[in-house]
Amino acid sequence: MDPVIVVGAGPVGLTLALTLARREVRVVVLDETPADGTGEEERPARTAVLRPDTAEMLERLGCALEGGTRWTGWRTLRRRAVAAQVPFAEPRRPAGADGAEEAAEEAVTAPQEAREVSPLHLPQHALTRELRAALARRSGVRIVPGGHLDSLRQDSAGITAHTRGSNGGHWRGSYLVGCDGARSTVRKLLGARFPGRTAVERYAVAALRTELPWPGEAVLHRSPPRGGEVTARPLPDGVWRLDWLLPPGGDLVTPDALLTLVRDSLSTWCGEVPPYELLDTGVHAVHHRLTRRMRTGRAFLAGDAAHLLGALGTQGLDEGLRDAENLAWKLALAWHHGASETLLDSYQAERRGAIVARLRAADRALTAVRSSGGWHTARRALVPGAVRGHDELLTDGHLGRGTLAAPPVYDRTPLAPAGPPTGAVPVATAPGDPVEDVPVTAPDGSVVGLRERLGGDLLVVLVAPGTGVWERRHWLGAGLMPGLSAAIGALPMRAELLVAEAYPGASAHTVLMVRPDGHLVAAMAGVRPAELYACADAVRGGSATPRGQAAGAEGAEGGSDGEGGGAGRAGDPDGAPSEATANR
């Protein structure tokens, strides 16, 4: 089987390659960066804020992420007063066998606020370095530097990419994923439109080393006495990243103007300007764009190549990493066993749907909070009946909560069963939602967090209170376990059996089926082999097409997005001519 080709060696492309390699899929990464590394920049002001779910995914893949920091809390200031404060808990460590029962009780009974975990904040070059180090420990991955993609050709058996440059050549793959950024060459070659809005918000950015009054805390300051809205987020070694929201328009931000912003903010917070070392500065604009197609035959788009977002504290990189997690298990299934069109199409259906919801929520909030009299509208239209203020609404985007930034829900996925299976029971997690991280016991006796088992096979979890007090040899052959083990062995895709002492909202003998990316498929009462089979068959998208025929020549010449094909390229922000489509 030909390898999967990943175009682009940024965080999203490297994460996808690492996830596929973990599933024993061969990968070729086409990296335009020169082999001597001269194309890589270390920019302290270019940082990534990873939500708990995306940071946890990277840690499962073997990334140490030691170059980042977690915040002790978040505070929102309005003028000179504290409008909101959020304390953060330490990330929950894997539960050992001795503490499994206590951890399970905590997971079920603790209030949500007490369990909120800080995002992880780190320089983007540190993230890239950790991903490359993790990839270096994996076999089956080849990174090819110094080549620029200039054509694609698809057929019924695979896809061929041609690159030019110091390491140019023809590269044959089973599938190809464009993770090559906002000016994606892959997207242009596929003729996929990229409509949206430019410069939704603009920010001036500075990274500096200093001491601020809130060590370890991140701060959003709205309407400060001097200057405009600003965020301050700590990094390791006493470094802070500061972002100032700029007025609408494209006025040039001069070095003197940026230094004025730094000094105004520091003097407001500290009473006078404390000693500081300015490490890096920049200006960036937030664009909101979404491609019409994330799949064309055997070619896919992920990360900034597929969508741009980031207003109101939301994080585009988070969504790119979620693309990689969603696509990797589907491509791995296709690579090893063949895939149905339903499975491959589900990537676009799920991820594009999630981004559409995110962009709509941001657009509604932007219209309200950035316009004249907007806060009255925000309170009335965005959070009807809620007692929280508008500052908390903005906090959601920064902390990964609510419609602006919470982990996605795939409740309208084509991979869901045709209807609720017989014996379906409600639990605290709805089908399509991410599962809670409760302690589980594997058949080998190890006790870990449920989410630590993600990224591999389908998971089937039996809720069986009391198993923790019995030796494994007793409960493996008792009660529902033999029948459940037999049912799992007959499923149309590989699955791992786990046992939980408890799960929020679940009664004893509830059986949960969980996708490899952590979204609940169904919860059923007792062992139901036929229903379990039907759910697993839905997750794999039904019967697979033989590998030589999957995702055939439909996209051989770039395909059509159903809106005029190449004629629709006016929506591409790069203004690329229609001749840039594949195989010209």
C-alpha positions as CSV (number, residue, x, y, z in Angstrom):
1,M,0.0,0.0,0.0
2,D,1.4,3.4,-1.0
3,P,2.0,5.8,1.9
4,V,-0.2,8.7,2.9
5,I,1.3,12.0,1.6
6,V,1.1,15.0,4.0
7,V,1.9,18.3,2.5
8,G,3.2,20.8,5.0
9,A,5.3,20.3,8.2
10,G,3.7,22.7,10.5
11,P,2.0,21.6,13.8
12,V,-1.1,20.2,12.0
13,G,0.8,18.3,9.3
14,L,3.3,16.8,11.9
15,T,0.5,15.9,14.2
16,L,-1.4,14.1,11.4
17,A,1.8,12.3,10.4
18,L,2.5,11.2,14.0
19,T,-1.1,10.0,14.5
20,L,-1.0,7.9,11.3
21,A,2.4,6.5,12.2
22,R,1.1,5.4,15.6
23,R,-1.5,3.4,13.7
24,E,1.2,1.8,11.6
25,V,0.4,3.8,8.4
26,R,3.4,4.8,6.3
27,V,3.7,8.5,5.8
28,V,5.7,10.9,3.5
29,V,5.7,14.5,4.7
30,L,6.5,17.0,2.0
31,D,8.1,20.0,3.7
32,E,8.9,23.1,1.7
33,T,11.4,24.2,4.4
34,P,15.0,23.8,3.2
35,A,16.9,20.9,4.6
36,D,19.4,23.2,6.5
37,G,16.5,24.5,8.5
38,T,16.9,28.1,7.4
39,G,13.2,28.5,6.8
40,E,12.3,27.9,10.4
41,E,12.0,30.9,12.7
42,E,12.0,31.1,16.5
43,R,9.5,33.9,17.2
44,P,8.6,34.3,20.9
45,A,5.6,36.4,20.0
46,R,4.2,33.5,17.9
47,T,2.6,31.2,20.4
48,A,0.0,28.5,20.6
49,V,-2.8,28.2,23.2
50,L,-3.9,24.6,23.3
51,R,-7.2,23.6,24.9
52,P,-7.1,20.7,27.4
53,D,-8.4,18.2,24.8
54,T,-5.9,19.1,22.1
55,A,-2.9,19.2,24.6
56,E,-4.0,15.9,26.0
57,M,-4.1,14.4,22.4
58,L,-0.5,15.6,21.8
59,E,0.7,14.1,25.1
60,R,-0.9,10.7,24.1
61,L,1.2,10.9,20.9
62,G,4.4,11.2,23.0
63,C,5.0,14.9,22.8
64,A,6.5,16.1,26.1
65,L,5.3,19.8,25.6
66,E,7.9,20.9,28.2
67,G,8.3,24.3,26.6
68,G,4.9,25.4,27.7
69,T,3.1,26.6,30.8
70,R,-0.3,26.2,32.3
71,W,-1.9,29.2,33.9
72,T,-2.9,29.2,37.6
73,G,-6.0,31.2,36.8
74,W,-7.7,33.7,34.4
75,R,-9.0,37.1,35.4
76,T,-11.0,39.6,33.4
77,L,-10.6,43.2,34.3
78,R,-13.0,45.9,33.2
79,R,-11.5,49.4,33.6
80,R,-9.9,49.0,37.1
81,A,-12.2,46.3,38.5
82,V,-12.1,42.5,38.4
83,A,-15.1,41.4,36.4
84,A,-14.4,37.6,36.5
85,Q,-11.9,35.1,37.9
86,V,-11.4,31.5,37.0
87,P,-9.1,29.3,39.1
88,F,-7.6,26.3,37.3
89,A,-7.0,22.8,38.6
90,E,-4.0,20.7,37.9
91,P,-4.4,18.3,35.0
92,R,-5.7,15.0,36.3
93,R,-3.0,12.3,36.3
94,P,-3.7,8.7,35.3
95,A,-5.5,6.9,38.1
96,G,-3.5,4.1,39.6
97,A,-5.1,0.9,40.7
98,D,-5.1,1.9,44.3
99,G,-6.9,5.2,43.6
100,A,-9.3,4.1,40.9
101,E,-12.4,4.1,43.1
102,E,-11.7,7.5,44.6
103,A,-10.9,9.0,41.2
104,A,-14.1,7.6,39.8
105,E,-16.2,9.1,42.5
106,E,-14.4,12.5,41.9
107,A,-15.1,12.3,38.2
108,V,-18.8,11.7,38.8
109,T,-19.5,14.1,41.7
110,A,-17.2,17.0,41.3
111,P,-18.8,20.2,40.0
112,Q,-17.6,21.2,36.5
113,E,-16.1,24.5,37.8
114,A,-13.8,22.6,40.2
115,R,-12.5,20.4,37.4
116,E,-11.6,23.2,34.8
117,V,-8.1,22.7,33.5
118,S,-5.9,25.5,32.2
119,P,-5.0,25.7,28.5
120,L,-1.4,25.0,27.6
121,H,0.5,28.1,26.3
122,L,3.8,27.6,24.4
123,P,5.8,29.1,21.6
124,Q,4.8,27.6,18.3
125,H,8.5,26.7,17.4
126,A,8.6,24.7,20.7
127,L,5.5,22.8,19.7
128,T,7.0,22.1,16.2
129,R,10.3,20.9,17.8
130,E,8.4,18.5,20.2
131,L,6.4,17.1,17.3
132,R,9.5,16.5,15.2
133,A,11.2,14.8,18.1
134,A,8.2,12.5,18.6
135,L,8.2,11.7,14.9
136,A,11.9,10.9,15.0
137,R,11.1,8.1,17.4
138,R,8.6,6.5,15.0
139,S,9.4,4.3,12.1
140,G,7.5,4.5,8.8
141,V,7.6,8.3,8.5
142,R,9.8,10.1,5.9
143,I,10.1,13.9,6.0
144,V,11.2,15.3,2.6
145,P,12.5,18.9,2.8
146,G,13.2,21.4,0.1
147,G,10.4,20.6,-2.4
148,H,7.6,22.8,-3.6
149,L,4.4,21.1,-4.8
150,D,3.3,22.1,-8.3
151,S,0.9,19.4,-9.5
152,L,-1.4,16.6,-8.4
153,R,-2.8,13.7,-10.3
154,Q,-5.4,11.2,-9.0
155,D,-6.5,7.8,-10.4
156,S,-8.6,4.9,-9.1
157,A,-5.6,3.4,-7.2
158,G,-3.9,6.5,-5.7
159,I,-2.6,10.0,-6.1
160,T,0.7,11.4,-7.4
161,A,2.3,14.6,-6.3
162,H,5.1,16.4,-8.2
163,T,7.5,18.7,-6.4
164,R,10.2,21.0,-7.7
165,G,13.3,22.3,-5.9
166,S,16.3,20.8,-4.3
167,N,14.5,17.6,-3.4
168,G,11.9,17.6,-6.2
169,G,10.4,14.5,-7.8
170,H,7.2,12.4,-8.2
171,W,5.6,11.1,-5.0
172,R,3.0,8.3,-5.1
173,G,0.5,8.0,-2.3
174,S,-2.7,6.2,-1.4
175,Y,-4.2,9.5,-0.1
176,L,-2.9,13.1,0.3
177,V,-3.7,15.7,2.9
178,G,-2.9,19.4,2.4
179,C,-1.8,20.9,5.7
180,D,0.1,23.7,3.9
181,G,-1.4,26.8,5.5
182,A,-3.6,29.7,4.6
183,R,-2.1,30.1,1.1
184,S,-2.4,26.3,0.5
185,T,-1.0,25.1,-2.8
186,V,-3.0,21.9,-2.4
187,R,-6.3,23.9,-2.1
188,K,-5.5,25.8,-5.3
189,L,-4.6,22.7,-7.2
190,L,-7.9,21.1,-6.2
191,G,-9.8,24.2,-7.3
192,A,-11.5,24.4,-3.9
193,R,-13.1,27.8,-3.1
194,F,-12.1,29.6,0.1
195,P,-14.8,32.2,0.8
196,G,-15.0,34.4,3.9
197,R,-14.0,37.6,5.4
198,T,-10.6,39.3,5.7
199,A,-9.2,41.1,8.8
200,V,-12.2,40.5,11.1
201,E,-9.9,41.7,13.9
202,R,-6.4,43.1,14.0
203,Y,-3.9,42.8,16.9
204,A,-0.5,44.2,17.8
205,V,1.6,41.6,19.6
206,A,4.6,41.7,21.9
207,A,6.6,39.1,23.8
208,L,8.6,40.6,26.7
209,R,10.3,39.5,29.9
210,T,9.1,41.3,33.0
211,E,7.2,40.9,36.3
212,L,3.4,41.6,36.4
213,P,1.1,41.7,39.4
214,W,-0.5,38.3,38.6
215,P,2.3,35.7,38.4
216,G,1.1,32.7,36.5
217,E,-2.3,34.1,35.7
218,A,-3.6,35.1,32.3
219,V,-5.5,38.4,32.0
220,L,-8.0,40.0,29.7
221,H,-8.3,43.8,30.3
222,R,-11.3,45.5,28.7
223,S,-11.6,49.3,28.6
224,P,-8.3,50.0,30.5
225,P,-7.7,53.6,31.5
226,R,-5.1,53.9,28.7
227,G,-5.0,52.0,25.4
228,G,-7.5,49.5,24.1
229,E,-8.4,45.9,25.0
230,V,-5.4,43.8,25.8
231,T,-4.6,40.3,26.9
232,A,-1.5,39.2,28.9
233,R,-0.7,35.5,28.9
234,P,2.3,34.0,30.7
235,L,5.0,31.8,29.1
236,P,7.9,30.0,30.8
237,D,11.0,31.9,32.1
238,G,9.1,35.1,33.1
239,V,8.0,35.8,29.5
240,W,4.6,37.3,28.7
241,R,2.7,37.6,25.4
242,L,0.6,40.8,25.2
243,D,-2.0,41.3,22.4
244,W,-3.7,44.6,21.8
245,L,-7.0,44.8,19.8
246,L,-6.4,47.5,17.1
247,P,-9.1,49.9,15.9
248,P,-10.8,48.9,12.7
249,G,-9.0,49.8,9.5
250,G,-5.5,49.1,8.3
251,D,-3.5,51.9,9.9
252,L,0.2,51.2,10.2
253,V,1.5,50.2,13.6
254,T,4.9,51.9,14.0
255,P,7.6,50.7,16.4
256,D,7.0,53.9,18.5
257,A,3.2,53.2,18.6
258,L,3.8,49.7,19.8
259,L,6.3,50.8,22.5
260,T,3.6,53.2,23.7
261,L,1.1,50.3,24.0
262,V,3.7,48.4,26.0
263,R,4.4,51.2,28.4
264,D,0.8,52.2,28.8
265,S,-0.3,48.7,29.8
266,L,2.7,48.1,32.1
267,S,2.2,51.4,33.9
268,T,-1.6,50.8,34.2
269,W,-1.0,47.4,35.8
270,C,2.1,48.2,37.9
271,G,1.7,51.9,38.8
272,E,4.9,52.7,36.8
273,V,6.7,51.1,34.0
274,P,8.8,48.2,35.5
275,P,12.0,46.9,33.9
276,Y,11.3,44.8,30.9
277,E,13.1,43.1,28.0
278,L,11.3,43.3,24.7
279,L,11.9,40.0,22.8
280,D,9.7,40.2,19.8
281,T,6.8,42.1,18.2
282,G,4.4,41.8,15.4
283,V,1.0,42.6,14.0
284,H,-1.5,40.0,12.8
285,A,-5.0,40.0,11.3
286,V,-7.7,37.5,12.0
287,H,-9.5,36.1,8.9
288,H,-12.6,34.0,8.9
289,R,-12.7,31.7,5.9
290,L,-13.8,28.1,5.2
291,T,-13.2,26.0,2.1
292,R,-16.2,24.7,0.2
293,R,-14.6,21.2,0.1
294,M,-12.4,19.5,2.6
295,R,-12.3,16.3,0.4
296,T,-11.8,15.9,-3.3
297,G,-11.4,12.2,-4.1
298,R,-8.2,11.0,-2.4
299,A,-7.1,14.5,-1.4
300,F,-8.1,16.2,1.8
301,L,-7.5,19.7,3.4
302,A,-6.8,20.3,7.1
303,G,-5.9,23.2,9.4
304,D,-5.4,26.6,7.9
305,A,-5.5,25.2,4.4
306,A,-9.2,24.4,5.1
307,H,-10.3,27.2,7.5
308,L,-9.2,30.4,9.2
309,L,-10.7,31.7,12.4
310,G,-9.4,33.2,15.7
311,A,-11.6,36.2,16.7
312,L,-12.6,36.8,20.3
313,G,-9.8,34.5,21.7
314,T,-10.7,31.4,19.7
315,Q,-7.8,29.3,18.4
316,G,-7.4,28.2,14.8
317,L,-4.6,25.8,15.7
318,D,-6.9,23.9,18.0
319,E,-9.3,23.3,15.2
320,G,-6.5,22.2,12.9
321,L,-5.4,19.6,15.5
322,R,-9.0,18.4,15.8
323,D,-9.0,18.0,12.0
324,A,-5.9,15.8,12.3
325,E,-7.4,13.7,15.1
326,N,-10.7,13.3,13.2
327,L,-9.1,12.3,9.9
328,A,-6.3,10.1,11.1
329,W,-8.3,7.2,12.3
330,K,-10.4,7.2,9.2
331,L,-7.4,7.2,6.9
332,A,-5.8,4.5,9.0
333,L,-8.9,2.3,8.6
334,A,-9.0,3.0,4.9
335,W,-5.2,2.2,4.6
336,H,-5.4,-1.1,6.4
337,H,-8.8,-2.4,5.5
338,G,-10.3,-0.2,2.7
339,A,-13.0,2.4,3.4
340,S,-16.5,3.3,2.3
341,E,-17.3,6.6,0.7
342,T,-19.4,7.3,3.8
343,L,-16.4,7.0,6.1
344,L,-14.2,9.3,3.9
345,D,-17.0,11.8,3.4
346,S,-17.7,12.0,7.1
347,Y,-14.5,14.0,7.6
348,Q,-15.9,16.9,5.7
349,A,-19.4,16.5,7.1
350,E,-18.1,16.5,10.7
351,R,-15.2,19.0,10.6
352,R,-16.8,21.5,8.2
353,G,-20.0,21.4,10.3
354,A,-18.0,22.1,13.4
355,I,-16.2,25.0,11.9
356,V,-19.4,26.5,10.4
357,A,-20.9,26.4,13.9
358,R,-17.8,28.1,15.3
359,L,-17.8,30.8,12.7
360,R,-21.5,31.5,13.1
361,A,-21.1,31.9,16.9
362,A,-18.1,34.2,16.4
363,D,-19.9,36.3,13.8
364,R,-22.9,36.7,16.1
365,A,-20.7,37.7,19.1
366,L,-18.6,40.1,17.0
367,T,-21.7,41.9,15.6
368,A,-22.9,42.4,19.2
369,V,-19.8,43.1,21.2
370,R,-17.8,45.2,18.7
371,S,-20.7,47.4,17.5
372,S,-22.2,50.5,19.1
373,G,-24.6,49.5,21.9
374,G,-23.5,46.0,21.3
375,W,-23.5,44.8,24.9
376,H,-27.2,45.4,25.4
377,T,-27.7,43.3,22.2
378,A,-25.3,40.6,23.5
379,R,-27.1,40.2,26.8
380,R,-30.5,40.1,25.1
381,A,-29.7,38.0,22.0
382,L,-26.6,35.9,22.7
383,V,-27.2,34.8,26.3
384,P,-31.0,35.1,26.9
385,G,-32.0,34.4,30.4
386,A,-28.4,34.1,31.6
387,V,-27.0,36.0,34.5
388,R,-23.4,36.0,33.4
389,G,-22.1,39.3,31.9
390,H,-20.6,40.1,28.6
391,D,-17.0,39.8,30.0
392,E,-17.7,36.1,30.7
393,L,-18.9,35.7,27.2
394,L,-15.5,36.8,25.9
395,T,-13.8,34.6,28.5
396,D,-15.4,31.5,26.8
397,G,-13.4,32.0,23.7
398,H,-10.1,32.3,25.5
399,L,-10.7,29.3,27.8
400,G,-12.3,26.9,25.3
401,R,-15.9,27.0,26.5
402,G,-19.3,27.4,25.0
403,T,-20.2,27.7,21.4
404,L,-17.1,29.8,20.7
405,A,-14.5,27.2,21.6
406,A,-15.7,24.1,23.4
407,P,-14.7,20.7,21.9
408,P,-16.9,19.8,18.9
409,V,-20.0,17.7,19.0
410,Y,-20.7,15.4,16.1
411,D,-24.4,14.8,16.6
412,R,-25.3,14.9,12.9
413,T,-22.6,12.7,11.7
414,P,-23.1,10.2,8.8
415,L,-21.4,7.6,11.1
416,A,-24.2,7.5,13.6
417,P,-26.5,4.5,13.7
418,A,-29.7,4.9,11.7
419,G,-31.7,5.4,14.9
420,P,-31.2,4.9,18.6
421,P,-30.3,1.2,19.1
422,T,-32.7,-1.1,20.9
423,G,-31.9,-0.7,24.6
424,A,-30.4,2.7,24.3
425,V,-30.2,4.5,27.7
426,P,-29.4,8.2,28.5
427,V,-26.1,9.0,30.2
428,A,-24.6,12.4,31.0
429,T,-22.9,12.4,27.6
430,A,-25.1,12.6,24.6
431,P,-24.3,10.6,21.4
432,G,-21.8,12.7,19.4
433,D,-20.3,14.4,22.5
434,P,-16.8,13.8,23.8
435,V,-16.7,11.3,26.6
436,E,-15.8,12.1,30.2
437,D,-12.3,11.0,31.4
438,V,-13.2,8.4,34.0
439,P,-10.8,5.7,35.3
440,V,-11.1,2.4,33.4
441,T,-9.6,-1.0,33.8
442,A,-8.2,-2.8,30.8
443,P,-8.3,-6.7,30.5
444,D,-4.6,-6.7,31.4
445,G,-5.5,-5.2,34.8
446,S,-4.0,-1.7,34.2
447,V,-6.1,1.3,35.4
448,V,-5.9,4.4,33.3
449,G,-8.1,7.4,32.3
450,L,-10.6,6.5,29.6
451,R,-9.3,9.3,27.3
452,E,-5.8,7.8,27.5
453,R,-7.1,4.9,25.5
454,L,-8.2,7.1,22.6
455,G,-6.3,7.1,19.3
456,G,-6.4,3.4,18.7
457,D,-9.3,1.1,18.3
458,L,-13.0,1.5,19.0
459,L,-13.7,1.4,22.7
460,V,-16.4,-0.6,24.4
461,V,-16.8,0.3,28.1
462,L,-18.9,-1.7,30.6
463,V,-20.0,0.2,33.7
464,A,-19.7,-2.4,36.5
465,P,-19.6,-1.0,40.1
466,G,-17.5,-3.1,42.4
467,T,-15.1,-4.7,40.0
468,G,-12.3,-2.7,41.6
469,V,-12.5,-4.7,44.8
470,W,-12.3,-8.1,43.0
471,E,-9.2,-9.7,41.5
472,R,-9.2,-9.5,37.7
473,R,-9.3,-13.3,37.3
474,H,-12.7,-13.4,39.1
475,W,-14.6,-10.7,37.2
476,L,-13.2,-11.5,33.7
477,G,-15.2,-14.7,33.6
478,A,-18.3,-13.6,35.6
479,G,-21.5,-11.8,34.8
480,L,-21.7,-9.9,31.5
481,M,-18.0,-10.2,30.7
482,P,-17.9,-13.4,28.7
483,G,-20.9,-12.4,26.5
484,L,-19.6,-8.9,26.0
485,S,-16.1,-10.2,25.1
486,A,-17.7,-12.6,22.5
487,A,-19.8,-9.7,21.0
488,I,-16.7,-7.5,20.7
489,G,-14.8,-10.3,19.0
490,A,-17.5,-10.4,16.3
491,L,-17.5,-6.7,15.5
492,P,-16.7,-5.5,12.0
493,M,-13.8,-3.4,13.3
494,R,-11.3,-3.9,16.1
495,A,-12.4,-2.8,19.5
496,E,-10.9,-2.8,23.1
497,L,-13.0,-3.8,26.1
498,L,-12.7,-1.6,29.2
499,V,-14.5,-1.7,32.6
500,A,-15.4,1.4,34.6
501,E,-16.6,1.6,38.2
502,A,-18.8,4.5,37.3
503,Y,-19.7,6.9,34.5
504,P,-21.7,10.1,35.0
505,G,-25.4,9.4,34.6
506,A,-24.9,5.7,33.9
507,S,-26.4,2.9,35.8
508,A,-24.8,-0.5,36.4
509,H,-24.4,-2.7,33.4
510,T,-24.5,0.2,30.9
511,V,-22.3,-0.5,27.9
512,L,-20.8,2.6,26.1
513,M,-19.3,2.5,22.6
514,V,-16.7,5.2,22.0
515,R,-15.1,6.2,18.7
516,P,-11.3,6.3,18.4
517,D,-11.4,10.1,18.6
518,G,-13.4,10.0,21.9
519,H,-17.0,10.8,20.8
520,L,-19.8,8.7,22.2
521,V,-21.6,6.4,19.6
522,A,-24.2,5.0,21.9
523,A,-25.0,3.8,25.4
524,M,-27.0,0.6,25.9
525,A,-28.4,-1.4,28.8
526,G,-26.7,-4.7,29.0
527,V,-25.0,-6.8,26.3
528,R,-26.7,-6.5,22.9
529,P,-24.5,-8.2,20.3
530,A,-26.7,-7.2,17.3
531,E,-26.9,-3.5,18.4
532,L,-23.2,-3.4,19.1
533,Y,-22.5,-4.8,15.6
534,A,-24.8,-2.2,14.0
535,C,-23.2,0.7,15.9
536,A,-19.7,-0.5,14.9
537,D,-20.7,-0.9,11.3
538,A,-22.1,2.7,11.3
539,V,-18.8,4.0,12.8
540,R,-16.8,2.4,9.9
541,G,-19.3,3.9,7.4
542,G,-20.7,0.5,6.3
543,S,-19.0,-2.1,4.1
544,A,-15.6,-0.9,2.8
545,T,-14.8,-0.5,-0.8
546,P,-11.8,-2.6,-1.8
547,R,-8.7,-0.5,-1.3
548,G,-7.8,-0.4,-5.0
549,Q,-11.2,1.2,-5.8
550,A,-11.7,3.5,-2.8
551,A,-12.0,7.2,-3.5
552,G,-11.5,6.6,-7.2
553,A,-10.9,8.9,-10.1
554,E,-13.7,11.3,-9.2
555,G,-11.2,13.9,-8.1
556,A,-8.5,13.1,-10.7
557,E,-8.5,16.6,-12.2
558,G,-9.4,18.6,-9.1
559,G,-13.2,17.8,-9.1
560,S,-16.0,20.2,-8.7
561,D,-17.4,21.8,-5.6
562,G,-20.9,21.9,-7.1
563,E,-20.7,25.7,-7.4
564,G,-19.2,26.1,-10.8
565,G,-15.9,24.3,-10.1
566,G,-13.0,26.4,-11.2
567,A,-15.2,29.3,-12.1
568,G,-15.9,29.8,-8.4
569,R,-12.3,30.7,-7.6
570,A,-13.1,34.4,-7.1
571,G,-13.7,33.4,-3.5
572,D,-10.1,32.4,-3.0
573,P,-8.3,35.2,-1.0
574,D,-5.0,34.5,-2.8
575,G,-6.6,35.4,-6.2
576,A,-5.0,32.4,-7.8
577,P,-6.0,32.0,-11.5
578,S,-8.1,29.1,-12.6
579,E,-5.2,27.6,-14.5
580,A,-3.7,26.6,-11.2
581,T,-5.9,23.6,-11.0
582,A,-4.4,20.1,-10.9
583,N,-2.4,18.6,-13.8
584,R,-2.1,21.8,-15.9
